[in-house]
Structure formats: structure tokens, C-alpha cells
Amino acid sequence: MIDLHTHTLFSDGELLPAELIQRADNMGHRGIALTDHVDTSNLDFVLPRVRAVVNELNHFHKVRALAGVELTHVPPYLINDLTLQARDMGADIVVVHGETIVEPVLPGTNRAAIEAGVDILAHPGLIAAEDVALAAEKGVTLEISARKGHCLGNGHVAALALAAGAPLAVNTDAHAPSDLIDRAMAEKVALGAGVPPDKLEEIIANSERLLARAGGIEV
């Protein structure tokens, strides 16, 4: 399992980074990204601290941990600048909190994230077909979410992404230990979203490419 969207107590998660990484390692994960919620107010506080612990713990675990962020409820016109700022500060991976149908995310967030070239657009809800086409063109990964509520748009996202050739990844958006899943469950989440069985390896390979690119490693 490669899980590229999780949270620690640096935002609204329950675990210290060290415990989240340890639990992922114990479950046999190959990669995990710590992507706490940030905006202009806390980016410079959260990311350096997650970066430090990831650098330290990657010497002791088999799982490869990445230091990332999830830009959350950020006005669309700020997404590009904050993406660049996060990368300049050492973010391995930038996720944007997409237009999930269960939260009042500003319209235009999906488009702004794709135009900014973020790594993952999380739970993009009822994303427009033209935005999916742009994601395919720019190589922005669209998320199939294992999280309650956010998963309600999975079928729509998967259908449009498969038709347009946009990359997909299954992530947990984990906030608690019980949210973590293994590869078998990730495959079930994808199948439940309407992904054909013969496309599962393609989705897994996309997560592997993201991990390799972000972590500078071979997987």
C-alpha cells in the first residue's frame, strides 16, 4: 500500500508523525505521505516540523515517508502561489483539498489546483469533464478516497478519469489509526468506484511513480 494523503496532530489527525509512520510500517506499507491541512496561516509552522521528522525516521523504517501538505479551503487565486511556496520549503508532495460534495469548498478550487500542477487533487467531488481532461494533460492525479463522505464522489471521478486518461490513486485521507488500510482494501475501494479489475495495476503503478518522483527513489 502507498498512501499519499494522511493527517497527523499537526492538523486534525490523532497521531504524532512518528506513530503514524510506525503504524504504516507495521502494516507493510511501501510509502506514506504526511499531508496536514495548511493555508497561509500555518504552512511555515507545519511543513518544517514534518520535514524534520520524516528526514529522521526514514533512516529507521522500511516504509518511505514523505513530507507534504494539503492546501485546504484556500481561495482558488492563492493555490498557485501556495503550491510554489510549499515546494520551495521542501514539500515532497502537494495535495489540494478538492471540491468534495460534503464540504463548502469554493467553486474553482479543482481547476486552480490542476492549473497549478499539484501532485494530487483530493476528493474532487463532481469535477467537471473539462477539468479532468486538463488533469490528464498536466499529469495531475485525481484521488479515489477511502474516507467517509468524501468517497461519495468516487464513481463520478473514476468514470471521467478513466475516459480521459487522467491518473488516479487510492488514498485514505487518514485521521485516525483505524483509517489506515492495506492494499487489498484499497483495491476494493477502487473496484467499488467502478474501476475495472484490469485497471487496478495501473492505479497502483501511478502511486508508485508519485512516490518515486517525490522521494527521489526507485520503488
C-alpha positions as CSV (number, residue, x, y, z in Angstrom):
1,M,0.0,0.0,0.0
2,I,1.1,3.5,-0.9
3,D,-1.0,6.1,0.9
4,L,-0.3,9.7,-0.2
5,H,-2.9,11.6,1.8
6,T,-2.9,11.4,5.6
7,H,-3.0,13.7,8.7
8,T,-1.3,14.0,12.0
9,L,-2.0,16.1,15.1
10,F,-0.3,19.0,13.3
11,S,-3.8,19.5,11.8
12,D,-6.8,17.4,12.6
13,G,-5.3,13.9,12.9
14,E,-5.0,11.9,16.1
15,L,-1.4,10.7,15.9
16,L,2.1,12.1,16.1
17,P,4.0,11.8,12.8
18,A,6.2,9.1,14.4
19,E,3.3,6.9,15.4
20,L,1.6,7.3,12.0
21,I,4.7,6.3,10.2
22,Q,5.3,3.4,12.6
23,R,1.7,2.1,12.1
24,A,2.1,2.3,8.3
25,D,5.4,0.5,8.6
26,N,3.9,-2.2,10.7
27,M,1.1,-2.7,8.1
28,G,3.7,-3.3,5.4
29,H,3.1,0.0,3.6
30,R,5.7,0.9,0.9
31,G,5.1,4.6,1.2
32,I,3.1,7.2,3.2
33,A,2.8,11.0,2.8
34,L,2.0,13.2,5.8
35,T,-0.1,15.9,4.3
36,D,-1.6,18.0,7.0
37,H,-4.1,20.8,6.3
38,V,-2.4,24.1,5.7
39,D,-3.2,27.6,4.5
40,T,-1.2,30.8,4.7
41,S,-1.5,30.9,8.5
42,N,0.4,27.7,9.3
43,L,2.3,26.4,6.3
44,D,5.6,27.8,7.6
45,F,4.9,26.1,11.0
46,V,3.7,22.6,9.9
47,L,5.9,21.8,6.9
48,P,9.3,22.3,8.5
49,R,8.4,20.1,11.5
50,V,7.0,17.3,9.4
51,R,10.1,17.6,7.1
52,A,12.4,17.2,10.1
53,V,10.7,14.1,11.5
54,V,10.4,12.5,8.1
55,N,14.1,13.0,7.4
56,E,14.9,11.5,10.8
57,L,12.6,8.4,10.6
58,N,13.3,7.4,7.1
59,H,16.6,6.1,8.4
60,F,14.8,3.6,10.7
61,H,11.7,2.3,8.8
62,K,11.1,0.3,5.6
63,V,8.2,2.4,4.7
64,R,9.2,5.6,2.8
65,A,7.7,8.6,4.4
66,L,7.1,11.9,2.5
67,A,6.7,15.4,3.9
68,G,3.7,17.0,2.2
69,V,0.8,19.4,2.7
70,E,-2.9,19.6,1.9
71,L,-3.9,23.1,0.9
72,T,-7.4,23.2,2.4
73,H,-10.2,25.7,1.8
74,V,-7.7,28.0,0.2
75,P,-9.3,30.6,-2.2
76,P,-8.5,29.4,-5.7
77,Y,-6.5,32.5,-6.6
78,L,-4.0,31.6,-3.8
79,I,-3.4,28.0,-4.7
80,N,-0.7,28.5,-7.3
81,D,1.4,30.8,-5.0
82,L,1.0,28.5,-2.0
83,T,1.9,25.4,-4.1
84,L,5.1,27.1,-5.2
85,Q,5.8,28.2,-1.6
86,A,5.3,24.7,-0.3
87,R,7.7,23.3,-2.9
88,D,10.3,25.9,-2.1
89,M,10.0,25.0,1.6
90,G,10.7,21.3,0.8
91,A,7.3,19.7,0.4
92,D,7.7,16.3,-1.3
93,I,4.1,16.3,-2.4
94,V,1.4,18.9,-2.6
95,V,-2.3,17.9,-2.3
96,V,-5.2,20.2,-2.7
97,H,-8.5,19.7,-0.8
98,G,-10.8,19.4,-3.8
99,E,-14.5,20.2,-4.2
100,T,-15.9,17.3,-2.2
101,I,-19.7,17.3,-2.1
102,V,-19.7,17.2,1.8
103,E,-17.9,20.4,2.5
104,P,-18.4,24.0,1.2
105,V,-15.2,24.2,-0.8
106,L,-15.1,27.3,-3.1
107,P,-16.0,26.7,-6.7
108,G,-13.0,26.9,-8.9
109,T,-10.7,25.1,-6.5
110,N,-10.5,22.0,-8.6
111,R,-9.5,24.0,-11.7
112,A,-7.0,26.1,-9.8
113,A,-5.3,23.1,-8.3
114,I,-4.9,21.4,-11.7
115,E,-3.6,24.6,-13.3
116,A,-1.1,24.9,-10.5
117,G,0.2,21.4,-11.3
118,V,-0.3,20.0,-7.8
119,D,0.6,16.3,-7.3
120,I,-2.9,15.2,-6.1
121,L,-6.3,16.7,-6.3
122,A,-8.0,15.1,-3.3
123,H,-11.7,14.0,-3.4
124,P,-12.7,16.4,-6.3
125,G,-16.4,15.6,-6.0
126,L,-18.5,16.3,-9.0
127,I,-15.5,17.5,-11.0
128,A,-16.2,18.9,-14.5
129,A,-15.2,16.8,-17.5
130,E,-13.1,19.7,-18.9
131,D,-11.1,19.8,-15.6
132,V,-10.5,16.0,-15.8
133,A,-9.2,16.5,-19.3
134,L,-6.8,19.2,-18.1
135,A,-5.7,16.9,-15.3
136,A,-4.9,14.2,-17.9
137,E,-2.9,16.8,-19.9
138,K,-0.9,18.1,-16.9
139,G,-0.5,14.8,-15.2
140,V,-2.3,15.8,-12.0
141,T,-3.5,12.7,-10.1
142,L,-7.2,12.6,-9.1
143,E,-8.0,10.8,-5.8
144,I,-10.3,7.9,-5.2
145,S,-11.0,8.4,-1.5
146,A,-11.4,5.8,1.2
147,R,-12.8,8.4,3.6
148,K,-16.4,8.5,4.6
149,G,-18.3,11.3,2.9
150,H,-15.5,12.2,0.5
151,C,-15.9,8.8,-1.1
152,L,-19.4,9.7,-2.3
153,G,-18.0,11.2,-5.5
154,N,-15.6,8.3,-6.3
155,G,-17.7,6.8,-9.0
156,H,-18.0,10.1,-10.9
157,V,-14.3,10.8,-10.6
158,A,-13.2,7.4,-11.6
159,A,-15.5,7.3,-14.7
160,L,-14.4,10.6,-16.0
161,A,-10.7,9.9,-15.3
162,L,-10.7,6.5,-17.0
163,A,-12.4,8.0,-20.0
164,A,-9.9,10.9,-20.3
165,G,-6.8,9.1,-19.3
166,A,-6.2,11.1,-16.1
167,P,-4.1,9.4,-13.5
168,L,-5.9,8.0,-10.4
169,A,-4.7,7.0,-6.9
170,V,-6.5,5.5,-3.9
171,N,-5.7,7.3,-0.6
172,T,-7.2,7.1,2.8
173,D,-7.2,10.7,4.0
174,A,-6.5,9.0,7.3
175,H,-7.0,11.0,10.5
176,A,-7.1,8.1,13.0
177,P,-5.3,4.6,13.2
178,S,-8.5,2.9,12.1
179,D,-8.5,4.8,8.9
180,L,-5.4,3.1,7.5
181,I,-6.0,0.3,5.0
182,D,-4.0,-2.4,3.3
183,R,-3.6,-2.9,-0.4
184,A,-6.5,-5.4,-0.5
185,M,-8.9,-2.9,0.9
186,A,-7.5,-0.2,-1.4
187,E,-8.3,-2.5,-4.4
188,K,-11.9,-2.9,-3.1
189,V,-12.3,0.8,-2.8
190,A,-11.2,1.2,-6.4
191,L,-13.5,-1.6,-7.6
192,G,-16.4,0.0,-5.7
193,A,-15.7,3.2,-7.5
194,G,-16.2,1.3,-10.8
195,V,-12.6,0.8,-11.7
196,P,-12.3,-2.3,-13.9
197,P,-10.1,-5.1,-12.4
198,D,-7.7,-4.8,-15.3
199,K,-7.0,-1.2,-14.4
200,L,-6.0,-1.8,-10.7
201,E,-2.4,-2.3,-11.5
202,E,-2.3,0.9,-13.5
203,I,-3.6,2.8,-10.4
204,I,-1.1,1.1,-8.2
205,A,1.7,1.9,-10.6
206,N,0.7,5.6,-10.6
207,S,1.1,5.7,-6.8
208,E,4.5,4.1,-7.2
209,R,5.5,6.8,-9.7
210,L,4.4,9.6,-7.4
211,L,6.3,8.0,-4.5
212,A,9.4,7.6,-6.6
213,R,9.3,11.1,-8.0
214,A,8.6,12.7,-4.7
215,G,11.0,10.7,-2.7
216,G,13.8,10.5,-5.3
217,I,13.9,6.7,-5.0
218,E,13.3,3.6,-7.0
219,V,10.2,1.5,-6.0
